[in-house]
Each structure stands twice: as structure tokens, then as C-alpha cells.
Amino acid sequence: MAQPPLKAPLNLPSALLDAIRHEGFARYQRFLKGIKAYQNHPYQRKIKPLPVVFQESTSRLFLSQATQPQGMIVIVPSLINRSYILDLAENNSFIRKLGEQGYTTLLVDWGDPTVLEQPLGLDGYMGRLLRMVEAAKLQAGDQPVYIMGYCMGGLLAMAAAILKPKFFKGLCLLATPWDFHVAPMPFAQALSRHWPSWQSLLPSLSVVPVEWLQWYFSALNPLQILQKFSKFGDLPQQSVAAQQFVALEDWLNDGVAVTQRVIQESLENWYRDNLPVQAQWRVCGQIIDPRYVDCPILAVLPKQDRIVPPASASAISSNLPSIKMVTIDAGHIGMVASPRAAPQTIAAIVNWLNTLS
């Protein structure tokens, strides 16, 4: 491929311009090599499917049974992502590792919104979640039931714990935002800059395409795409590291559209008005304040989180000094999907659960 011509500013030496041109072209070629390697990689996710114990429209509740169960955990992921980040591969499954530690899990999978979901806001999805936890209680029998939320799912899990008092023995929050105006909060800042555009576009949509949301996440670190694919192109393509990269990248590219009302309410109540930290956010008519949770709470905070900075997640402790806080050396996704970091998260959860039994 021929190198593109570069028009030289008069104040730069031609040798320097040549060096810049060669380096830029070399980086582009390395990035392109990584993209092609990803597109041609033979890896496909193959994992034993989990049984479904509850289904409502496209939303399902998956069961991962522990061999020697000590309790059951209902896990609530974000509405904007596929749940299988928590069940990524046979040798890298967050929920199956919890099963090895004695905890059966029921994983919520929200599914793609259909015409039935298009009118739903957070209250509508909360009603569905409450029906799921009722099914979980039946499934659990005499076992203690806990609820865990990941990212946005942590806000929903907390709401469920408040709306179902005496139902859960513990609430666990993984990388859950609480103060949406804390600095730095790049995702919130990017959304606030484009708020007028969202206001004008949202009324015309029934669902918000996943590509719109992915753009904001990629904008948090614009160079990351260049860096990660350039690095991937240099990996031995049959290596475990290459397969792990493809598995995660496939999940990242497999997003979920979100209803217009969910996006509207999230943008206004959380990112614009910052209602949770002010104890003014309501779901199903109920103020969602951690002080109203009647069971112990654990919050696990990844130190390298770019999506939910630790200062945002840790702000919940100002409303509830008794909360147990654990910080781990991980990123937002790595805390549940990295073979190095996920065991830290699981250890923190299991150690805490063992203190409750």
C-alpha cells in the first residue's frame, strides 16, 4: 500500500516530516493487521447453556447450580449489556466460579426490547425484576438468598432490596455508580455536553440503538481501540491471550438496544440531576436510599475503572457509613471477566458472604 502524501509545513525540517510519515504509516499498518486478525480469528463462544427458570418476553433468568450450595445469589447486570460477560467461557465464567465456592447463581438476562418493552421505563423493568426474584425465592427453597448488581444493575438491585424488605440476606454492589457529578466522571461529562441533542432526538425513538451508547464508551479513551488492536495483531493467534481478547471483543460488539424511556430517565435522574446521592431518586414510587436497605451491603470498587470512577461508587458510604467497602486492582470489565482480576472480586464476595452465614 502506497504511503499517503504529506504536505510539509514550511517551519518543519523535511527529515522530521518523513520520520512522522513513516511512523504514522507503520502504526496504521499494525492497527490494520490487528483488525484483520480479529475478523479472521476462528474463536467462537462455545459453552454449555444454562437452564432457564423464568422467562417474561425476551427477559430470562438463568440458573447456575452449585454442587454443594450454601446460598443463592440473584445477579442483576446492566440493561445495556448482554449478561454473558458473567459467563464468558467454560474456563472464564464468573458465575460458575461462584458455584465452585458453594453459591448457586440466578443470572438476569434482560434481552432485546421488543414492541412489548418499548413503552417500559425503569419502573417497568423493576416490576419484571421483582417477578424474577419471586421466582428465585421459590427456586432457593430453604437457602438464604442474596442479590448482587453490576454497574447500572447495582442501582436496580438496591431498589429491589428496598422494595422487597426482609427478602434478601445481603446486597452486593459491583462497580455501581452513586454520585454522577463526582470528578472525574468522563461518561457523565460527555453525556452532559450532548444533552441538547439527546433532548431533541429521544422523543422520535422507541429504542436507542446500541451504537449510540458504544460511541460514548469508546470516547472515554479514543486511543484504546488503536492500542488494543495493534497489540492483538502481535499476539500468537492460537494463544490463550488471543482467544480471551476475541471472546471479550465479541461481547463488547454484541450490545443491546435500550428503550427510549429508560435512557430518558437515566440521563435526567442520574447524569443530569444526580438524584441518587441526594436521596431523591424514586423507583415504583419509593425513594431509593441505601439507609432503607434492611440487610448488610458490600460494595466492590475496581481501582482502574474508567466508566464508574471509584469516587462515584464510594460516595454511597456517605449515606451509609456501615457499608463494607473493598477495593480491588482491576478495571470495570476486568473485575468480572479478567482471569487475573475476577478471582479478586470473587474472593471479596465469598469472604463477605461467609461472615453473614
C-alpha positions in Angstrom: 0.0 0.0 0.0 1.4 3.4 -1.0 2.0 5.9 1.7 -0.2 9.0 1.5 1.5 12.2 0.6 2.1 14.7 3.5 2.1 18.4 2.8 5.0 19.8 4.7 4.6 23.0 6.8 7.4 25.4 6.0 8.7 25.5 9.6 9.4 21.7 9.9 12.5 20.0 8.6 11.7 17.6 5.8 13.6 14.8 7.6 11.3 15.2 10.6 8.3 15.1 8.4 9.5 12.0 6.7 10.0 10.3 10.1 6.5 11.3 11.2 5.0 10.0 7.9 6.8 6.6 8.2 5.9 6.2 11.9 2.3 7.1 11.3 2.0 4.7 8.4 3.7 1.9 10.4 1.2 2.4 13.2 -1.7 2.3 10.8 -0.4 -0.9 9.2 0.0 -2.5 12.7 -3.6 -1.5 13.6 -5.0 -2.8 10.3 -3.1 -6.1 10.9 -4.9 -6.4 14.3 -8.3 -5.7 12.9 -7.9 -8.3 10.1 -6.6 -10.8 12.7 -9.7 -10.3 14.8 -12.0 -10.6 11.9 -10.4 -13.8 10.7 -9.9 -15.4 14.2 -11.6 -18.8 14.4 -12.7 -18.5 18.1 -16.4 -18.9 18.8 -18.1 -18.9 22.1 -19.0 -22.5 23.0 -20.3 -23.1 26.5 -22.9 -25.4 27.9 -26.1 -23.4 28.0 -27.7 -22.7 31.4 -31.3 -23.8 32.1 -33.9 -21.0 32.2 -36.1 -21.0 35.3 -38.1 -17.9 34.5 -38.9 -16.0 31.3 -41.0 -12.9 30.5 -40.9 -11.8 26.9 -37.2 -11.7 26.0 -36.0 -11.5 29.6 -34.8 -14.7 31.1 -33.4 -15.9 34.4 -30.5 -18.4 34.0 -29.7 -21.0 36.7 -26.0 -21.9 37.5 -26.3 -24.6 40.2 -23.5 -25.1 42.8 -22.6 -28.6 43.6 -22.7 -28.0 47.4 -24.9 -24.9 47.7 -24.6 -22.7 50.7 -26.9 -20.0 49.3 -28.3 -18.4 46.2 -27.3 -15.1 44.5 -29.6 -13.2 42.1 -27.2 -11.3 39.8 -28.5 -8.2 38.0 -26.5 -6.8 35.1 -26.8 -3.5 33.3 -29.8 -3.0 31.0 -27.4 -2.0 28.2 -25.2 -5.1 28.0 -25.5 -8.8 27.4 -25.4 -10.8 30.7 -22.9 -13.4 29.4 -20.0 -11.2 30.4 -20.5 -13.0 33.7 -20.5 -16.4 31.9 -18.0 -15.7 29.1 -16.3 -19.1 28.7 -16.1 -22.5 30.3 -12.7 -21.6 31.8 -13.6 -18.0 32.5 -17.1 -17.8 34.0 -17.7 -15.5 37.0 -20.9 -17.3 38.0 -19.6 -20.8 37.6 -16.6 -19.8 39.8 -19.0 -18.6 42.4 -20.7 -22.1 42.1 -17.3 -23.7 42.9 -17.4 -21.7 46.1 -20.8 -23.0 47.0 -23.1 -20.3 45.7 -25.8 -21.1 43.2 -26.5 -18.1 40.9 -29.5 -16.9 39.1 -28.4 -14.6 36.3 -30.8 -12.0 34.9 -30.6 -11.5 31.2 -32.8 -8.6 30.1 -32.8 -9.5 26.4 -33.5 -7.2 23.4 -36.5 -4.9 23.7 -39.5 -5.9 21.5 -42.7 -4.0 20.9 -43.8 -5.2 24.4 -40.8 -3.5 26.0 -40.8 -0.3 24.0 -43.1 1.6 26.5 -41.1 0.5 29.5 -39.1 2.8 31.8 -37.2 1.8 34.9 -40.4 1.2 36.8 -41.5 -1.4 34.2 -38.2 -3.2 34.3 -38.2 -3.1 38.0 -41.6 -4.8 38.1 -40.1 -7.5 35.9 -37.1 -7.9 38.2 -39.3 -8.2 41.2 -41.2 -11.1 39.5 -37.8 -12.7 38.8 -36.7 -12.5 42.4 -40.0 -14.1 43.5 -39.2 -17.0 41.1 -35.7 -17.1 42.7 -37.2 -17.3 46.2 -39.2 -20.4 45.1 -36.1 -21.9 43.4 -34.0 -21.3 46.6 -36.2 -23.2 49.0 -34.6 -23.0 52.4 -31.4 -21.5 51.1 -30.5 -17.9 52.0 -31.0 -15.5 49.0 -28.6 -12.6 48.2 -28.8 -10.0 45.5 -25.9 -8.6 43.5 -25.9 -5.8 40.9 -23.2 -5.0 38.4 -22.8 -1.4 37.2 -26.2 0.0 36.4 -27.6 -3.3 37.7 -26.4 -2.3 41.2 -28.9 0.5 41.3 -31.7 -1.8 40.3 -30.5 -4.5 42.8 -30.6 -1.9 45.6 -34.1 -0.8 44.5 -35.2 -4.5 44.6 -33.8 -4.9 48.1 -35.7 -1.9 49.3 -39.0 -2.8 47.5 -38.7 -6.4 48.9 -37.9 -5.8 52.6 -36.7 -8.9 54.6 -36.3 -10.8 51.2 -32.5 -10.8 50.9 -29.8 -11.7 53.4 -27.3 -9.4 51.7 -26.8 -6.9 48.9 -23.6 -6.8 46.9 -22.8 -3.8 44.5 -20.1 -4.3 41.9 -18.8 -1.0 40.3 -22.1 0.7 41.0 -22.2 4.5 40.4 -23.8 6.6 43.0 -22.5 10.2 42.7 -22.8 11.1 39.0 -21.3 14.5 39.3 -18.1 13.5 41.0 -14.9 14.5 39.2 -13.6 12.9 37.1 -16.7 11.3 35.6 -15.9 11.3 31.8 -19.0 9.4 30.7 -21.3 11.8 32.6 -19.4 14.8 31.2 -19.6 13.5 27.6 -23.4 13.0 28.0 -23.9 16.4 29.5 -22.2 18.1 26.6 -24.6 16.4 24.2 -27.7 16.8 26.4 -29.5 19.2 24.0 -29.0 16.7 21.1 -30.4 13.9 23.3 -33.4 16.0 24.2 -34.2 16.7 20.6 -33.7 13.1 19.3 -35.1 10.9 22.1 -38.8 11.7 21.5 -38.6 10.4 18.0 -37.2 7.0 19.1 -38.8 3.9 20.5 -35.5 2.3 21.3 -32.0 3.8 21.4 -29.5 1.9 19.1 -26.6 0.3 20.9 -24.2 2.0 18.5 -25.1 5.4 20.1 -24.1 4.2 23.5 -21.0 2.4 22.3 -19.8 5.7 20.8 -19.8 7.3 24.3 -17.9 4.5 25.9 -15.2 4.5 23.2 -14.9 8.3 23.6 -13.7 7.7 27.2 -10.3 6.6 25.7 -10.2 7.3 22.0 -6.7 5.8 21.6 -7.7 2.5 23.2 -9.1 1.0 20.0 -5.9 1.7 18.2 -3.7 0.4 21.0 -5.6 -2.8 21.7 -5.9 -4.0 18.1 -2.3 -3.1 17.4 -1.3 -5.2 20.4 -3.6 -8.0 19.4 -2.1 -8.2 15.9 1.3 -9.1 17.5 -0.1 -12.0 19.6 0.3 -15.6 18.6 -3.3 -16.1 17.2 -3.7 -19.6 18.8 -2.6 -18.4 22.2 -5.0 -18.2 25.3 -4.5 -14.5 25.4 -5.7 -14.1 21.8 -8.8 -16.2 22.5 -9.5 -14.2 25.6 -9.2 -11.0 23.6 -11.7 -12.2 20.9 -14.1 -13.5 23.5 -14.3 -10.1 25.2 -14.3 -8.1 22.0 -17.2 -10.3 20.6 -19.2 -9.4 23.8 -18.3 -5.7 23.5 -19.7 -5.7 19.9 -22.8 -7.6 21.0 -24.7 -4.8 22.7 -28.4 -4.3 23.5 -30.7 -1.5 22.4 -32.4 0.3 25.2 -35.9 1.7 25.4 -36.3 5.5 25.0 -37.9 5.8 28.4 -35.0 4.0 30.2 -32.4 6.3 28.5 -34.5 9.4 29.2 -35.0 8.6 32.9 -31.3 7.6 33.4 -30.0 10.7 31.7 -32.3 13.0 33.6 -32.4 11.4 37.1 -28.8 10.2 37.3 -26.5 12.1 34.9 -28.3 15.4 34.8 -29.9 15.8 38.2 -27.7 13.4 40.3 -30.7 12.3 42.3 -29.3 9.0 43.9 -26.7 10.8 46.1 -29.3 13.4 47.1 -31.7 10.6 48.3 -34.3 11.8 45.8 -34.3 9.0 43.2 -37.6 7.1 43.1 -38.5 3.7 41.6 -42.1 2.5 41.7 -42.9 5.5 44.0 -40.2 4.5 46.6 -37.2 6.7 47.4 -34.1 4.5 46.8 -31.8 5.3 49.7 -29.3 2.8 51.0 -30.3 3.6 54.5 -33.6 1.8 53.7 -31.9 -1.4 52.9 -32.5 -3.8 55.7 -29.6 -6.3 55.0 -25.8 -5.9 55.0 -24.2 -4.3 52.0 -20.9 -4.9 50.3 -19.5 -2.6 47.6 -16.6 -3.8 45.4 -14.7 -1.0 43.7 -12.2 -1.6 40.9 -9.3 1.0 41.1 -8.8 1.2 37.4 -12.5 1.9 36.5 -12.9 4.5 33.7 -16.6 4.1 33.4 -17.5 4.3 37.1 -14.7 6.1 38.9 -14.1 4.8 42.4 -15.0 8.2 43.8 -18.5 7.8 42.3 -19.1 4.3 43.7 -17.6 5.1 47.1 -19.9 8.1 47.6 -22.5 5.6 48.7 -20.7 5.4 52.0 -21.6 9.0 52.9 -25.3 7.8 53.0 -24.4 4.6 54.8 -21.2 4.5 56.9 -21.8 0.9 57.9 -21.4 -0.4 54.3 -18.5 -2.8 53.7 -16.1 -1.4 51.0 -13.5 -3.5 49.2 -11.2 -2.0 46.5 -9.5 -4.3 44.0 -6.8 -3.8 41.4 -9.0 -4.1 38.2 -10.9 -2.3 35.6 -14.7 -2.0 35.1 -15.0 -5.1 32.9 -11.9 -6.9 34.1 -13.3 -7.2 37.6 -15.7 -9.9 36.3 -14.0 -11.1 33.1 -10.3 -11.0 33.6 -8.6 -14.3 34.6 -6.3 -12.2 36.8 -8.8 -9.8 38.4 -12.1 -11.7 38.6 -10.7 -14.1 41.3 -10.1 -11.0 43.5 -13.7 -10.0 43.1 -15.0 -13.5 43.8 -12.7 -13.7 46.9 -14.1 -10.4 48.3 -17.7 -11.6 47.7 -17.2 -15.0 49.2 -15.3 -13.7 52.2 -18.1 -11.3 52.9 -20.8 -13.9 52.4 -19.1 -16.2 54.8 -19.4 -13.6 57.5 -23.1 -13.5 57.0 -23.8 -17.2 57.4 
